[in-house]
């Protein structure tokens, strides 16, 4: 009954209005308010502040500053393997596996198409036909900066407007095509082993999605917006380098082409991962695009 009520509430709540309201308070620099929000959040979610570069929650400018806190340089070592693929974020593996006939598994018999996820771009989706994917859920207590899983050069960025359903396990199991419905920022990188898609999915009360090269990207309008970087100064990011962040938590999805990589054998759904952890390896032969 509680689960049903929660799902129904997702549909009837004014998702964007609520998210913008939360964003307003998350940016507040009123000292007593931001300290109250931060202190209560740390306590409720048992956040490990010993990893944070700034350990005292009251030293942050506002709640968003705390939520996107920087970690100490030694807190997340990057796996050293030359052909290694690392987790781009702290979180839990929701799903991991093969893209089957252009469809990505969501949960309990639910899936969605790669083309839907990529904003209806069928040509782009074809690059990942029979490829590999993983979905990583970032819980409220997790570190919320997103890093590069591999060296890459930015090719394009697609802001895709949409709903803002929660992305916790309950909604993932219950809301059809969840990740293809929510607002998201799709980034496509050129790598030695073919194109890689890193998708930052928005959610209920996510105030914004930012990238290191473009600042705040979402929320932004009601139409799909595509920015191509082929004719601009190259934006190259190294494995482990920050590429974006969530102001309040959500989900990261990664897509890889067919025969380009293999996941670590022990990696499976519900596993906890940390940014920098080895989660897969590229195959030895580069893909010719």
C-alpha positions as CSV (number, residue, x, y, z in Angstrom):
1,X,0.0,0.0,0.0
2,X,2.8,2.5,0.9
3,X,4.6,1.6,-2.3
4,X,1.5,2.2,-4.4
5,X,0.8,5.5,-2.7
6,X,4.4,6.6,-3.2
7,X,4.2,5.9,-7.0
8,X,0.8,7.6,-7.3
9,X,2.3,10.7,-5.5
10,X,5.1,10.7,-8.1
11,X,2.6,11.2,-10.9
12,X,0.4,13.9,-9.2
13,X,3.2,16.0,-7.6
14,X,4.2,19.2,-9.6
15,X,7.7,17.8,-10.1
16,X,9.4,20.8,-11.6
17,X,7.8,23.3,-9.3
18,X,8.8,21.3,-6.2
19,X,12.4,20.8,-7.6
20,X,12.8,24.5,-8.2
21,X,11.5,25.4,-4.7
22,X,13.9,23.0,-3.2
23,X,16.7,24.5,-5.3
24,X,15.8,27.9,-4.0
25,X,16.4,26.8,-0.4
26,X,19.4,24.8,-1.4
27,X,21.0,28.0,-2.7
28,X,20.1,30.1,0.4
29,X,23.0,31.7,2.2
30,X,21.0,32.5,5.3
31,X,23.3,31.2,7.9
32,X,20.9,29.6,10.4
33,X,18.9,28.0,7.5
34,X,21.8,26.5,5.6
35,X,23.4,25.3,8.8
36,X,20.2,23.6,9.8
37,X,19.7,21.9,6.5
38,X,23.3,20.7,6.3
39,X,23.5,19.5,9.9
40,X,20.2,17.6,9.7
41,X,21.2,16.0,6.4
42,X,24.6,14.8,7.7
43,X,22.8,13.3,10.7
44,X,19.9,11.7,8.8
45,X,22.0,10.1,6.1
46,X,25.1,9.4,8.2
47,X,27.4,11.3,5.8
48,X,31.1,10.6,6.3
49,X,32.6,14.1,6.6
50,X,36.1,12.8,7.3
51,X,36.5,12.3,3.6
52,X,35.5,15.8,2.7
53,X,38.1,18.5,2.0
54,X,36.1,20.7,4.3
55,X,35.0,18.6,7.3
56,X,32.9,21.2,9.1
57,X,29.5,21.4,7.5
58,X,28.9,24.9,8.8
59,X,31.8,26.2,6.6
60,X,29.9,25.7,3.4
61,X,28.4,28.7,1.7
62,X,25.0,27.0,1.2
63,X,23.5,23.5,1.0
64,X,24.4,23.0,-2.7
65,X,28.0,23.8,-1.8
66,X,28.0,21.1,0.8
67,X,26.1,18.6,-1.4
68,X,28.7,19.0,-4.2
69,X,31.6,18.9,-1.7
70,X,35.1,18.1,-2.9
71,X,36.8,15.1,-1.3
72,X,40.3,14.9,-0.1
73,X,42.8,14.0,-2.9
74,X,43.5,10.6,-1.3
75,X,39.8,9.7,-0.7
76,X,39.2,8.1,-4.1
77,X,42.3,6.5,-5.7
78,X,42.0,5.9,-9.4
79,X,42.5,2.2,-10.6
80,X,45.9,2.2,-12.3
81,X,45.2,-0.3,-15.2
82,X,45.9,1.3,-18.5
83,X,42.9,-0.3,-20.2
84,X,40.7,0.0,-17.1
85,X,37.3,1.6,-16.9
86,X,36.5,3.1,-13.6
87,X,33.2,3.9,-11.9
88,X,32.4,7.6,-12.6
89,X,30.7,8.1,-9.3
90,X,29.9,6.7,-5.8
91,X,26.7,4.8,-5.8
92,X,25.1,1.4,-6.3
93,X,24.9,-0.6,-9.5
94,X,21.2,-0.7,-10.5
95,X,21.8,-2.8,-13.6
96,X,24.8,-3.8,-15.7
97,X,25.0,-5.9,-18.9
98,X,24.4,-6.0,-22.6
99,X,22.1,-3.7,-24.7
100,X,19.8,-6.3,-26.2
101,X,18.4,-5.5,-29.7
102,X,18.5,-1.8,-28.9
103,X,16.9,-2.1,-25.5
104,X,18.3,-1.4,-22.1
105,X,17.0,-3.3,-19.0
106,X,15.6,-1.2,-16.2
107,X,14.2,-3.5,-13.6
108,X,11.7,-6.4,-13.2
109,X,10.7,-6.8,-16.8
110,X,10.8,-3.1,-17.6
111,X,13.2,-1.7,-20.3
112,X,13.5,1.2,-22.7
113,X,15.2,1.8,-26.0
114,X,18.6,3.3,-26.5
115,X,17.1,5.8,-29.0
116,X,14.6,6.9,-26.4
117,X,17.3,7.4,-23.8
118,X,19.3,9.5,-26.3
119,X,16.5,11.8,-27.1
120,X,15.2,10.0,-30.2
121,X,18.5,10.1,-32.1
122,X,18.4,6.8,-33.9
123,X,21.7,7.4,-35.7
124,X,23.5,8.0,-32.4
125,X,21.7,5.0,-30.8
126,X,23.1,2.7,-33.6
127,X,26.6,3.3,-32.3
128,X,25.7,1.3,-29.2
129,X,23.7,-1.5,-30.8
130,X,24.5,-4.7,-28.9
131,X,26.9,-2.8,-26.8
132,X,27.2,-2.7,-23.0
133,X,25.6,-0.4,-20.4
134,X,25.5,0.2,-16.7
135,X,23.2,2.3,-14.5
136,X,24.6,3.7,-11.2
137,X,22.2,5.2,-8.6
138,X,23.6,7.9,-6.3
139,X,21.9,7.9,-2.9
140,X,21.6,11.1,-0.9
141,X,24.7,10.3,1.2
142,X,27.0,9.7,-1.7
143,X,29.6,11.9,-3.2
144,X,27.9,13.7,-6.1
145,X,30.6,14.7,-8.5
146,X,30.8,12.7,-11.7
147,X,34.2,11.8,-13.2
148,X,35.5,10.4,-16.5
149,X,35.5,6.5,-16.7
150,X,38.2,6.7,-19.4
151,X,40.2,9.3,-21.3
152,X,38.0,11.1,-23.9
153,X,37.3,14.1,-26.1
154,X,33.9,15.7,-26.0
155,X,32.0,15.3,-29.2
156,X,28.5,16.5,-28.3
157,X,26.1,17.3,-25.4
158,X,22.4,16.9,-25.6
159,X,20.0,18.4,-23.0
160,X,16.8,16.4,-23.1
161,X,13.9,17.9,-21.1
162,X,11.4,15.6,-19.4
163,X,9.8,14.5,-16.1
164,X,11.5,14.5,-12.7
165,X,10.4,11.2,-11.2
166,X,12.4,10.0,-8.2
167,X,15.0,7.4,-9.3
168,X,15.2,5.3,-6.2
169,X,14.7,1.5,-6.4
170,X,11.0,1.7,-5.8
171,X,10.3,4.0,-8.8
172,X,12.9,2.2,-10.9
173,X,10.8,-1.0,-10.5
174,X,7.5,0.7,-11.0
175,X,7.6,3.6,-13.5
176,X,7.8,2.4,-17.1
177,X,10.8,3.8,-19.2
178,X,11.9,5.9,-16.2
179,X,15.3,7.0,-17.4
180,X,14.0,7.7,-20.9
181,X,11.3,10.0,-19.4
182,X,13.3,12.1,-16.9
183,X,15.2,15.2,-17.8
184,X,18.8,14.3,-18.6
185,X,22.1,15.5,-20.1
186,X,23.7,13.1,-22.6
187,X,27.4,13.6,-23.2
188,X,29.2,11.8,-26.1
189,X,32.9,11.3,-25.9
190,X,35.4,10.1,-28.6
191,X,37.8,7.6,-27.1
192,X,40.5,5.3,-28.5
193,X,38.0,2.4,-28.3
194,X,35.0,4.1,-29.9
195,X,32.2,6.5,-28.7
196,X,31.2,6.5,-25.0
197,X,28.0,8.0,-23.7
198,X,27.8,9.3,-20.2
199,X,24.3,10.3,-19.2
200,X,23.4,12.3,-16.2
201,X,19.7,11.7,-15.3
202,X,17.8,14.3,-13.3
203,X,15.2,13.4,-10.6
204,X,12.7,14.7,-8.2
205,X,14.2,17.7,-6.3
206,X,17.4,17.7,-8.3
207,X,18.0,21.4,-8.5
208,X,20.4,21.3,-11.4
209,X,22.9,19.3,-13.5
210,X,26.3,21.0,-14.2
211,X,29.2,20.2,-16.4
212,X,32.8,21.4,-16.0
213,X,32.9,22.9,-19.5
214,X,29.4,24.5,-19.6
215,X,28.3,25.2,-16.0
216,X,24.7,24.6,-15.3
217,X,23.0,22.8,-18.1
218,X,19.7,21.6,-16.7
219,X,17.1,22.9,-16.1
220,X,17.0,24.6,-19.5
221,X,13.9,24.9,-21.7
222,X,11.4,22.5,-23.1
223,X,13.1,21.4,-26.3
224,X,16.0,19.1,-27.0
225,X,19.2,21.2,-27.2
226,X,22.3,19.7,-28.9
227,X,25.7,21.3,-28.8
228,X,28.4,19.9,-31.1
229,X,32.0,20.4,-30.2
230,X,33.7,19.1,-33.3
231,X,34.4,22.6,-34.6
232,X,35.4,24.1,-31.3
233,X,38.6,24.0,-29.3
234,X,38.9,20.3,-28.2
235,X,37.7,19.5,-24.7
236,X,39.8,16.6,-23.5
237,X,39.3,15.0,-20.1
238,X,41.5,12.3,-18.5
239,X,40.3,9.2,-16.7
240,X,39.3,10.3,-13.2
241,X,38.9,14.0,-14.1
242,X,35.7,15.6,-13.0
243,X,33.1,16.1,-15.8
244,X,29.9,17.1,-14.0
245,X,27.9,17.1,-10.8
246,X,24.4,16.8,-9.5
247,X,22.9,19.4,-7.0
248,X,20.9,16.8,-5.2
249,X,21.2,13.2,-6.2
250,X,20.3,11.1,-9.2
251,X,21.7,8.5,-11.7
252,X,24.5,8.0,-14.1
253,X,24.2,5.7,-17.2
254,X,27.1,4.7,-19.4
255,X,26.9,3.2,-22.8
256,X,29.8,1.4,-24.7
257,X,29.9,0.0,-28.3
258,X,29.7,-3.7,-29.2
259,X,32.9,-5.6,-28.5
260,X,34.7,-2.6,-27.0
261,X,34.9,-3.7,-23.4
262,X,34.0,-6.3,-20.7
263,X,32.7,-5.7,-17.2
264,X,34.6,-7.1,-14.2
265,X,33.3,-10.6,-13.7
266,X,32.3,-10.0,-10.1
267,X,30.3,-6.8,-10.9
268,X,26.5,-7.2,-10.6
269,X,23.3,-5.4,-9.8
270,X,23.1,-4.0,-6.2
271,X,26.9,-3.8,-5.8
272,X,28.2,-0.7,-4.1
273,X,30.9,1.2,-6.1
274,X,33.1,4.1,-5.5
275,X,34.5,6.7,-7.9
276,X,37.8,5.4,-9.3
277,X,37.1,1.7,-8.7
278,X,37.8,-0.6,-11.5
279,X,34.6,-1.9,-13.0
280,X,35.6,-3.0,-16.5
281,X,38.4,-3.2,-19.1
282,X,38.6,-2.2,-22.7
283,X,39.4,-4.8,-25.3
284,X,42.9,-4.6,-26.8
285,X,42.0,-3.6,-30.3
286,X,40.7,-0.1,-30.9
287,X,37.4,0.3,-32.8
288,X,37.4,1.9,-36.2
289,X,34.5,4.4,-36.4
